[in-house]
């Protein structure tokens, strides 16, 4: 009977269309559903990027907490901020179900590192014909901030008269011409007509 059906040329278009309809709807639906899943992933990735950056931004609570810490460790203030930023940017909707999101912000030496991960399920529409009920999307965002390295810096400034040395030969000549004892250095302190021998 199958051989007779295959040899029969009448109604082939209708039979072939009926046979191909389910796979065509499934493949077309899969393309639409994958496109939708990619848009959801893009939204969630942007939210994760914003959360990771916010966790280690220069003026964030996490950086302030890190500056107060005497040792390495987890930055709880930064983790809380990152979660709030992610939820604010993620545009929670019925288009997807957020399965999990996690953030870890750690101070190691002068480096702060935030790592944000997420995964979500996006329900399908027409791809259900092929048995695909949802598409899983996942992402990861990472941000690093280098805190300032503080160093003690000492400046010694000599403000004694010996600093009045002429910088050029013309300046030295000018000094010699304008001093009574023809000195090229302004290092002789004379007070009440008495020269201070300890001044040079």
C-alpha positions as a Markdown table, in Angstrom:
| # | Residue | x | y | z |
|---|---|---|---|---|
| 1 | Unk | 0.0 | 0.0 | 0.0 |
| 2 | Unk | 2.9 | 2.4 | 0.8 |
| 3 | Unk | 4.4 | 1.6 | -2.7 |
| 4 | Unk | 1.1 | 2.4 | -4.3 |
| 5 | Unk | 0.9 | 5.7 | -2.4 |
| 6 | Unk | 4.4 | 6.7 | -3.4 |
| 7 | Unk | 3.7 | 5.9 | -7.1 |
| 8 | Unk | 0.4 | 7.8 | -7.2 |
| 9 | Unk | 1.0 | 11.3 | -8.6 |
| 10 | Unk | -2.4 | 12.8 | -7.8 |
| 11 | Unk | -2.6 | 14.8 | -4.6 |
| 12 | Unk | 1.2 | 14.6 | -3.9 |
| 13 | Unk | 1.4 | 18.3 | -3.2 |
| 14 | Unk | -1.2 | 18.0 | -0.5 |
| 15 | Unk | 0.3 | 14.9 | 1.1 |
| 16 | Unk | 3.8 | 16.4 | 1.0 |
| 17 | Unk | 2.6 | 19.7 | 2.5 |
| 18 | Unk | 0.9 | 17.8 | 5.3 |
| 19 | Unk | 4.0 | 15.7 | 6.0 |
| 20 | Unk | 6.3 | 18.8 | 5.9 |
| 21 | Unk | 4.0 | 21.1 | 7.9 |
| 22 | Unk | 5.1 | 20.0 | 11.4 |
| 23 | Unk | 8.9 | 20.2 | 10.7 |
| 24 | Unk | 8.4 | 23.6 | 8.9 |
| 25 | Unk | 6.4 | 25.1 | 11.7 |
| 26 | Unk | 8.9 | 23.7 | 14.2 |
| 27 | Unk | 12.0 | 25.0 | 12.4 |
| 28 | Unk | 10.4 | 28.4 | 11.8 |
| 29 | Unk | 9.3 | 28.6 | 15.4 |
| 30 | Unk | 12.7 | 27.6 | 16.5 |
| 31 | Unk | 14.3 | 30.5 | 14.6 |
| 32 | Unk | 11.8 | 32.9 | 16.2 |
| 33 | Unk | 12.3 | 31.4 | 19.7 |
| 34 | Unk | 16.1 | 31.5 | 19.3 |
| 35 | Unk | 16.0 | 35.1 | 18.2 |
| 36 | Unk | 13.8 | 35.9 | 21.3 |
| 37 | Unk | 16.2 | 34.1 | 23.6 |
| 38 | Unk | 19.2 | 36.1 | 22.1 |
| 39 | Unk | 17.3 | 39.3 | 22.9 |
| 40 | Unk | 16.7 | 38.2 | 26.4 |
| 41 | Unk | 20.3 | 37.2 | 26.8 |
| 42 | Unk | 21.4 | 40.6 | 25.5 |
| 43 | Unk | 19.2 | 42.3 | 28.1 |
| 44 | Unk | 20.5 | 40.2 | 30.9 |
| 45 | Unk | 24.1 | 40.5 | 29.8 |
| 46 | Unk | 23.8 | 44.3 | 29.8 |
| 47 | Unk | 22.3 | 44.1 | 33.3 |
| 48 | Unk | 25.2 | 41.9 | 34.5 |
| 49 | Unk | 27.8 | 44.2 | 32.9 |
| 50 | Unk | 26.2 | 47.2 | 34.7 |
| 51 | Unk | 26.1 | 45.3 | 38.0 |
| 52 | Unk | 29.7 | 44.2 | 37.8 |
| 53 | Unk | 30.9 | 47.7 | 37.0 |
| 54 | Unk | 28.7 | 49.3 | 39.7 |
| 55 | Unk | 30.2 | 46.9 | 42.2 |
| 56 | Unk | 33.7 | 48.2 | 41.7 |
| 57 | Unk | 33.1 | 51.8 | 40.6 |
| 58 | Unk | 35.4 | 54.3 | 42.1 |
| 59 | Unk | 32.7 | 55.9 | 44.2 |
| 60 | Unk | 30.8 | 52.7 | 45.1 |
| 61 | Unk | 30.2 | 51.4 | 48.6 |
| 62 | Unk | 32.3 | 48.4 | 47.8 |
| 63 | Unk | 35.4 | 50.5 | 47.1 |
| 64 | Unk | 34.8 | 52.5 | 50.2 |
| 65 | Unk | 34.6 | 49.3 | 52.2 |
| 66 | Unk | 37.8 | 48.0 | 50.5 |
| 67 | Unk | 39.7 | 51.1 | 51.5 |
| 68 | Unk | 38.8 | 50.5 | 55.2 |
| 69 | Unk | 39.8 | 46.8 | 55.1 |
| 70 | Unk | 43.2 | 45.9 | 56.5 |
| 71 | Unk | 43.3 | 42.5 | 54.8 |
| 72 | Unk | 41.9 | 40.7 | 51.7 |
| 73 | Unk | 38.3 | 39.4 | 51.6 |
| 74 | Unk | 34.8 | 39.6 | 50.2 |
| 75 | Unk | 33.1 | 42.9 | 49.8 |
| 76 | Unk | 29.6 | 42.5 | 51.1 |
| 77 | Unk | 28.5 | 46.1 | 50.3 |
| 78 | Unk | 29.6 | 45.7 | 46.7 |
| 79 | Unk | 27.7 | 42.4 | 46.4 |
| 80 | Unk | 24.5 | 43.9 | 47.6 |
| 81 | Unk | 24.9 | 46.9 | 45.3 |
| 82 | Unk | 25.5 | 44.6 | 42.3 |
| 83 | Unk | 22.4 | 42.6 | 43.0 |
| 84 | Unk | 20.3 | 45.7 | 43.2 |
| 85 | Unk | 21.7 | 47.1 | 40.0 |
| 86 | Unk | 21.1 | 43.8 | 38.1 |
| 87 | Unk | 17.5 | 43.5 | 39.2 |
| 88 | Unk | 16.9 | 47.1 | 38.3 |
| 89 | Unk | 18.4 | 46.7 | 34.8 |
| 90 | Unk | 17.2 | 43.1 | 34.1 |
| 91 | Unk | 13.6 | 44.2 | 33.1 |
| 92 | Unk | 12.0 | 41.2 | 34.8 |
| 93 | Unk | 9.1 | 40.0 | 32.7 |
| 94 | Unk | 7.2 | 36.9 | 31.7 |
| 95 | Unk | 9.4 | 36.5 | 28.6 |
| 96 | Unk | 11.9 | 34.6 | 30.7 |
| 97 | Unk | 12.4 | 32.9 | 34.1 |
| 98 | Unk | 15.6 | 33.9 | 35.9 |
| 99 | Unk | 16.9 | 30.6 | 37.3 |
| 100 | Unk | 20.0 | 31.8 | 39.1 |
| 101 | Unk | 22.3 | 34.8 | 39.4 |
| 102 | Unk | 25.3 | 35.1 | 41.5 |
| 103 | Unk | 27.9 | 37.8 | 42.2 |
| 104 | Unk | 31.2 | 37.6 | 44.0 |
| 105 | Unk | 33.3 | 40.7 | 44.7 |
| 106 | Unk | 36.7 | 40.1 | 46.3 |
| 107 | Unk | 39.6 | 42.3 | 47.4 |
| 108 | Unk | 43.0 | 40.9 | 46.8 |
| 109 | Unk | 45.8 | 43.3 | 47.6 |
| 110 | Unk | 45.0 | 46.5 | 45.8 |
| 111 | Unk | 42.8 | 44.8 | 43.2 |
| 112 | Unk | 39.0 | 44.5 | 43.5 |
| 113 | Unk | 37.4 | 41.9 | 41.2 |
| 114 | Unk | 33.7 | 41.5 | 40.6 |
| 115 | Unk | 32.4 | 38.4 | 38.8 |
| 116 | Unk | 28.7 | 38.2 | 37.9 |
| 117 | Unk | 27.0 | 35.1 | 36.5 |
| 118 | Unk | 23.4 | 34.4 | 35.5 |
| 119 | Unk | 21.2 | 31.8 | 33.7 |
| 120 | Unk | 17.6 | 32.0 | 32.6 |
| 121 | Unk | 15.0 | 29.9 | 30.7 |
| 122 | Unk | 13.1 | 31.5 | 27.9 |
| 123 | Unk | 9.9 | 29.7 | 27.1 |
| 124 | Unk | 9.3 | 28.8 | 23.4 |
| 125 | Unk | 6.2 | 29.3 | 21.3 |
| 126 | Unk | 6.2 | 27.4 | 18.0 |
| 127 | Unk | 9.3 | 25.3 | 18.7 |
| 128 | Unk | 7.1 | 23.3 | 21.2 |
| 129 | Unk | 5.9 | 21.4 | 18.1 |
| 130 | Unk | 9.4 | 19.9 | 18.1 |
| 131 | Unk | 9.3 | 19.3 | 21.8 |
| 132 | Unk | 11.5 | 22.2 | 22.8 |
| 133 | Unk | 9.7 | 23.8 | 25.7 |
| 134 | Unk | 12.4 | 26.4 | 26.6 |
| 135 | Unk | 15.8 | 27.8 | 25.7 |
| 136 | Unk | 18.4 | 28.3 | 28.4 |
| 137 | Unk | 20.6 | 31.4 | 28.2 |
| 138 | Unk | 23.6 | 32.2 | 30.4 |
| 139 | Unk | 26.2 | 34.8 | 30.8 |
| 140 | Unk | 29.1 | 36.1 | 32.8 |
| 141 | Unk | 30.4 | 39.6 | 33.4 |
| 142 | Unk | 33.7 | 40.6 | 35.1 |
| 143 | Unk | 35.1 | 44.0 | 36.2 |
| 144 | Unk | 38.4 | 44.8 | 37.9 |
| 145 | Unk | 39.3 | 48.0 | 39.8 |
| 146 | Unk | 42.8 | 48.9 | 41.0 |
| 147 | Unk | 42.8 | 50.8 | 44.3 |
| 148 | Unk | 45.3 | 53.6 | 44.9 |
| 149 | Unk | 48.6 | 52.5 | 46.3 |
| 150 | Unk | 49.6 | 55.0 | 49.0 |
| 151 | Unk | 53.2 | 55.8 | 49.6 |
| 152 | Unk | 54.9 | 58.1 | 52.1 |
| 153 | Unk | 56.5 | 61.0 | 50.2 |
| 154 | Unk | 58.9 | 63.4 | 51.9 |
| 155 | Unk | 60.0 | 66.7 | 50.5 |
| 156 | Unk | 63.0 | 68.5 | 51.8 |
| 157 | Unk | 63.0 | 72.2 | 50.8 |
| 158 | Unk | 66.2 | 74.2 | 51.4 |
| 159 | Unk | 65.2 | 77.8 | 51.8 |
| 160 | Unk | 68.5 | 79.1 | 53.1 |
| 161 | Unk | 70.2 | 82.1 | 51.4 |
| 162 | Unk | 72.6 | 79.8 | 49.6 |
| 163 | Unk | 69.8 | 78.9 | 47.3 |
| 164 | Unk | 70.2 | 82.3 | 45.7 |
| 165 | Unk | 72.8 | 81.0 | 43.3 |
| 166 | Unk | 72.6 | 82.6 | 39.8 |
| 167 | Unk | 71.4 | 80.1 | 37.2 |
| 168 | Unk | 73.3 | 81.5 | 34.3 |
| 169 | Unk | 76.7 | 83.2 | 34.0 |
| 170 | Unk | 74.9 | 86.5 | 33.5 |
| 171 | Unk | 73.1 | 86.0 | 36.8 |
| 172 | Unk | 76.4 | 85.2 | 38.6 |
| 173 | Unk | 78.0 | 88.4 | 37.2 |
| 174 | Unk | 74.9 | 90.4 | 38.3 |
| 175 | Unk | 75.3 | 89.0 | 41.8 |
| 176 | Unk | 79.0 | 89.8 | 41.9 |
| 177 | Unk | 78.4 | 93.3 | 40.6 |
| 178 | Unk | 75.7 | 94.0 | 43.2 |
| 179 | Unk | 77.4 | 92.8 | 46.4 |
| 180 | Unk | 79.8 | 94.8 | 48.4 |
| 181 | Unk | 82.2 | 91.9 | 48.9 |
| 182 | Unk | 81.9 | 90.7 | 45.3 |
| 183 | Unk | 80.3 | 87.4 | 46.3 |
| 184 | Unk | 78.6 | 85.2 | 43.6 |
| 185 | Unk | 76.4 | 83.5 | 46.2 |
| 186 | Unk | 73.7 | 85.1 | 48.3 |
| 187 | Unk | 74.8 | 83.2 | 51.4 |
| 188 | Unk | 76.2 | 85.9 | 53.6 |
| 189 | Unk | 73.9 | 87.2 | 56.2 |
| 190 | Unk | 74.9 | 90.5 | 57.7 |
| 191 | Unk | 72.9 | 91.9 | 60.6 |
| 192 | Unk | 73.6 | 95.2 | 62.2 |
| 193 | Unk | 76.9 | 95.3 | 60.3 |
| 194 | Unk | 78.1 | 92.0 | 61.7 |
| 195 | Unk | 78.5 | 89.1 | 59.3 |
| 196 | Unk | 77.1 | 85.8 | 60.5 |
| 197 | Unk | 79.9 | 83.3 | 59.8 |
| 198 | Unk | 77.5 | 80.3 | 60.3 |
| 199 | Unk | 75.4 | 81.4 | 57.3 |
| 200 | Unk | 77.6 | 79.9 | 54.6 |
